[in-house]
Amino acid sequence: MNKKDLISALAVKMNVTRQQSCKFINCFQDVLTEALKQDSSVMLQGFGTFSAWKQKKREGRNPRTGISCVIAPRKSVKFKPGKYLLRDLNSYE
């Protein structure tokens, strides 16, 4: 599922227009990004937690040429699924 599919599914589920659904997704993304930039985690009870973490500088390799290079330190995001999301994913019906 890509962003376009998510917007369509959300619009149907919420009984709103695709434009309103798109605005919701974009606003959620903005709020999540701002919180993670400030090193806060975002916890959605039962769904999961998004948290920022800092990757260290490390040595990598260009797979095409085989030349070694240093990969600069950067921020990344971890997602830890919540109890209810895991329960729903693992329920066998």
C-alpha positions as CSV (number, residue, x, y, z in Angstrom):
1,M,0.0,0.0,0.0
2,N,1.4,3.4,-0.9
3,K,0.4,6.9,0.2
4,K,-2.3,7.2,-2.5
5,D,-3.9,3.9,-1.5
6,L,-3.8,4.9,2.1
7,I,-5.5,8.2,1.4
8,S,-8.3,6.4,-0.6
9,A,-8.8,3.7,2.1
10,L,-8.9,6.3,4.9
11,A,-11.4,8.5,2.9
12,V,-13.7,5.5,2.5
13,K,-13.4,4.4,6.1
14,M,-14.0,7.9,7.5
15,N,-16.6,8.8,5.0
16,V,-14.8,12.0,4.0
17,T,-13.4,13.3,0.7
18,R,-10.0,12.2,-0.6
19,Q,-8.8,15.8,-0.2
20,Q,-9.7,15.8,3.5
21,S,-8.0,12.4,4.0
22,C,-4.9,13.7,2.2
23,K,-4.8,16.8,4.5
24,F,-5.1,14.5,7.5
25,I,-2.2,12.3,6.4
26,N,0.0,15.2,5.6
27,C,-0.7,16.9,8.9
28,F,0.0,13.7,10.8
29,Q,3.2,13.4,8.9
30,D,4.2,17.0,9.8
31,V,3.4,16.6,13.5
32,L,5.3,13.2,13.7
33,T,8.3,14.7,11.9
34,E,8.4,17.8,14.2
35,A,8.2,15.6,17.3
36,L,11.0,13.3,16.1
37,K,13.2,16.3,15.2
38,Q,12.9,17.4,18.8
39,D,14.0,13.9,20.0
40,S,10.5,13.1,21.4
41,S,8.9,9.8,20.8
42,V,5.3,9.5,19.6
43,M,3.3,6.9,21.3
44,L,-0.1,5.8,19.9
45,Q,-1.6,3.7,22.7
46,G,-2.1,0.1,21.5
47,F,-0.7,0.9,18.0
48,G,3.0,1.6,18.6
49,T,5.7,4.0,19.3
50,F,7.8,6.0,16.8
51,S,11.2,7.1,18.2
52,A,14.2,8.9,16.7
53,W,17.7,7.4,17.2
54,K,21.1,8.4,16.0
55,Q,23.1,6.2,13.8
56,K,26.9,6.3,14.3
57,K,29.4,7.0,11.6
58,R,30.4,3.8,10.0
59,E,32.3,2.4,7.1
60,G,30.3,1.2,4.1
61,R,31.0,0.0,0.6
62,N,29.6,1.0,-2.8
63,P,28.2,-2.2,-4.1
64,R,28.6,-1.2,-7.7
65,T,32.3,-0.2,-7.5
66,G,33.4,-2.0,-4.3
67,I,35.1,1.3,-3.1
68,S,35.0,1.8,0.7
69,C,33.5,5.0,2.0
70,V,32.5,6.5,5.3
71,I,28.8,6.8,6.0
72,A,28.1,10.0,7.9
73,P,26.1,9.9,11.2
74,R,22.4,10.6,10.8
75,K,19.1,10.3,12.5
76,S,16.7,7.5,11.8
77,V,13.3,6.3,13.1
78,K,12.4,3.1,14.9
79,F,8.9,1.8,15.2
80,K,7.9,-0.5,18.1
81,P,4.5,-2.1,17.5
82,G,2.0,-1.9,20.3
83,K,0.2,-4.8,22.0
84,Y,-3.1,-4.5,20.1
85,L,-1.4,-4.1,16.7
86,L,0.6,-7.3,17.4
87,R,-2.5,-9.1,18.6
88,D,-4.5,-8.2,15.5
89,L,-1.6,-9.1,13.2
90,N,-1.2,-12.5,14.8
91,S,-4.9,-13.5,15.2
92,Y,-5.8,-16.5,13.1
93,E,-9.3,-16.5,11.8
